């Protein structure tokens, strides 16, 4: 069984993360919903980092664009 509480090896949560955890607790979300939202937020952070890198390198931009295209279609 996967524990939803941070372990001793986990870094301390940021203020933003702590706030998000508090909001989820106040809303009474299920563990599955919380886990989904945490993973979604992590994916969003990874995409944002990739976009930041794309603006610096240029060649990564096509790869990031392809990810968005794969996820959301042509729009």
C-alpha positions, 0 to 999 in steps of 0.5 A: 500500500502506498502512503500519502504522507511524506517520508523522512527521505522526501524533501520538505514541501514548499509553501505552495505545495503545503497550501495545495495539500491543505486545500485538498484536505479541506475539500475532502478529496479521496486519496486517488483524487489527491494522487491524480492532482499531484501527478497532474501538477508534476506533469505541468511543472515538467512541461513548463520547464521544457517550454522554458528550455525550448525558449533558450535552445530552440531545437527542443521547441519542436519536441515540446510542441509535439508533446502538446500536439499528442496530448491536445491535438491540433486545437 
